[in-house]
Amino acid sequence: MRSISEVFPNRLCGVLRTENPAAGFQACLTAVEAGIGTIEITKTVPSCFEMIKGLVATTGGRYPVGVGTVWDPGAVKEAKEAGASFVVTPVLLPEVGEACRKHDIMCVLGALTPTEIYQARLAGAALVKVFPIAPVGGPRYVEALSGPMGGVPLWVSGGVAIEDIGPYLSLGVKAVGLTGALFPADALAQNNMEVIRRNAVRAAQAAAAVPLVA
């Protein structure tokens, strides 16, 4: 299994949600070419596993791609066969953690409260996705968690703005998930790749400005 730093080389992950797989595929290519290190395709995207296969093949595997919004442990095997590097759940699902162990793929379990975060680690999460982060305080919430739970590797997602990337990474967050801030629905609907490219460049610059925290 690959390490966190290998799967999230610049600590950014573009999270794609769209009903238009053709525009979504191009948006993902645009994002990685402009500096986003990793992509998550949610299971709500039509033919998500085919898109993952296509992205891995098109980029020669240079950029890790994962599958998100996984509720069913049976999807883990499909993710592995499609070439995904990781699996993400929206909530704490120990059965998905068990399936990830079985298929030797990185597991990112969703959680929100300190108790859920702790339980997610016990369930095998290499990273714990604190979701949705924005409504519960954003960086301030992560800062509050860092005292008692400073050793837990966190991913933050859910309403993250590009302006918040620096504060999150400065607090030691291992991965920042960008959905609407990177892939705005109107840009996808209009096939406006220039907007996505600009968002990706801004995000990559924000991440690069923050040194890695041990």
Summary of the structure (lengths in Angstrom):
residues: 214
radius of gyration: 15.7
end to end distance: 20.8
largest distance: 45.1
contacts: 770
relative contact order: 0.16
helix: 47%
strand: 16%
